[in-house]
Amino acid sequence: MPPEIALVESRALRDLARNRTEALDRVKVLLMLPDGLYVTTQMVADYFEVEFEAVKKLTQRHRDEMEHNGLRVLTGPEMARFVDLNLRSTHVRGRGIAVYERRTVLNVAMLLRDSEVARAVRSHLLDIVLGVLPAQRTASPPRRTRPLGPGPHWDEWEACTRNPENEAWRQVIDGEVQVSREEPTVESRLDGIDQRLDAHARVINAMGTDLTHLRYGLNRPGW
């Protein structure tokens, strides 16, 4: 599985990266409306080079998360003022218009599967996030968060020391990275359990790979 898919699958990781909008500019220029704050659904679709309906359906499926990241649906006089300022030459149909901040567009990038532009944004986003987390550590080795049993400890500590991506997942699992969330519902709690199990599996798989290389003396890059 490509590493960037981790952002599609994990709400916790998306929350961790939600403000790193500079990843958008590393791929292509995002044109904004005259107010400099928002873009429309069609402008988001144009940026990601997909159909209007693809963005609309994605926004409907993840509306709570999108609203948490700046999505607004304007209606009535507020919509009229917005259209007069930003879309004077455009006839707007319907009773409302969805507008997206840069953070909302980044949210779309982290969820949109069938877009090469979105994949590129996710790859840059992982480079940014995983480049920041190791820099926050001190020169001393990372502490063992959980007590370990007796015996040789070629374990999670080693796996996280050698691979920044594993360390990033460990910080999310152990709560060292504070992730802002809305009041959890039963559904979101279940999603959180799934995400936590997924994160644990990633670290365990990395540990298994390390054990295999250690046991059979296989060469590993960087050793």
Secondary structure, DSSP 8 states (H G I E B T S, - for coil): --TTHHHHH-HHHHHHHTT-THHHHTT------TTSS-EEHHHHHHHHTS-HHHHHHHHHHTHHHHHHTT-EEEEHHHHHHHHHHH-TTS---SSEEEEE-HHHHHHHHHH--S-HHHHHHHHHHHHHHHHHHHHTS-SS----SS---SS---SHHHHHHH-HHHHHHHHHHTT-S--------HHHHHHHHHHHHHHHHHHHHHHHHHHHHHHHT---TT-
